[in-house]
Amino acid sequence: DLGLEQEQVSADFTRAAVAFIDRNRERPFFLYFATKDVHQPFFPGARFRGRSAAGRYGDAAEELDGSVGEVLRALDERGLRERTLVIFTSDNGPWYQGSTRGLRGRKGMCWEGGQRVPLIVSLPGRLPSGATIATPAMNIDLFPTILHLAGLELPDDRTIDGRDLWSVMRGEPAPPPHEALLQTKKHLALYV
């Protein structure tokens, strides 16, 4: 039980992620690296405490950035970067100390500020570098996309709501994966 002594959690998660990469570097692997940062309560490690002008929230954000950097460095140093799809995203919009960049709402709210999250995807040599794609997508789309890249079929014993985003990620012309939902949302917005 860590209680309030959580300063080492991010560093421990990062070390575990790098160790997992080391153990599996000779075969295909899936690493789901869900950190506690930037989540309340904020307990940045000693390396990051007091480093940001944004207080403990900023320190936690810098620690998250450092953790992602260590995982990417591990992939680079082991020669795995060009054949590893890296996805960075979140499950919800920011809490009160984060910025929604002008969008209405925050974490826990149905408005765009609570739902729109970053999605950064990288696969050197197979995805365009530095591209920005405005097509709306959902986290549920990651499962079919990853299966497609792994050469696997979607399971047929259940309904899969997500859509394969590979063509969208590559910048190819493609309809929005959830066009019907987006049209419904626009229609409903007239009555809200």
Salt bridges, closest charged atoms under 4 A:
ASP12 OD1 - ARG15 NH2 2.39
ASP22 OD1 - ARG25 NH1 3.87
ASP22 OD1 - ARG78 NE 2.31
ASP37 OD1 - LYS36 NZ 2.90
GLU62 OE1 - ARG51 NE 3.01
GLU70 OE2 - ARG47 NH1 3.35
GLU77 OE1 - ARG78 NH1 3.66
GLU112 OE2 - ARG116 NH2 2.22
ASP141 OD1 - HIS178 NE2 2.65
ASP157 OD1 - ARG158 NE 2.86
ASP164 OD2 - HIS148 ND1 3.11
GLU172 OE2 - ARG170 NE 2.94
